[in-house]
Amino acid sequence: VHCYSTGELRDGETPAHFLGRSLRWDHYVPVQLVPQLERLQEATASHRRHRRHRERTCPALQLRTGLHSEANERSISPWRYRIDEDENRYPRKLAFAECLCSGCVDVKTGRETTSLNSVAIHQTMMVLRRKPCPRPASPGLITFEVDYIRVPVGCTCVLPRVSR
């Protein structure tokens, strides 16, 4: 186990040998979306100051405007993204999808129906976890462990589970 002092790591980054040549986190959509979401949050921050919580509301389907919007807005199981931040994880920030509807949007009426259910789709993603060094003679030193997490990347419609 290799241990690092905080001075050896720039801006909370991970040592290059952990990343390797083939591992590119910037190829993952949950990583790619973070800068875009941060810009969007900054742009809308002044408009939302009066609202403390973002409500989970199921939007009505807008066929005319929907053709030019993103897949998460055109879906009959729409979702939004939020930034999940964990200071002991690398990448520190990931975009997590959140379903906006319990049911799904009926394409005929444009309204939510509970005859179908919206569920999150998950992607397993490798991350690194920052941990205290296991050696007792090295207080303040850290190491990294590989971990796999389930990241919600979108939502889809499914038939409801029926209990018998």
Secondary structure, 3 states (H helix, E strand, C coil): CCCECHHHCHHHCCCHHHHCCCCCHHHCHHHHHHHHHHHHHHHHCCCCCCCCCCCCCCCCCCHHHHCCCCHHHHCCCCEEEEEEECCCEECCEEEEEEECCCCEECCCCCCEECCCEEEEEEEEEEEEEEEECCCCCCCCCEEEEEEEEEEEEEEEEECCCCCC
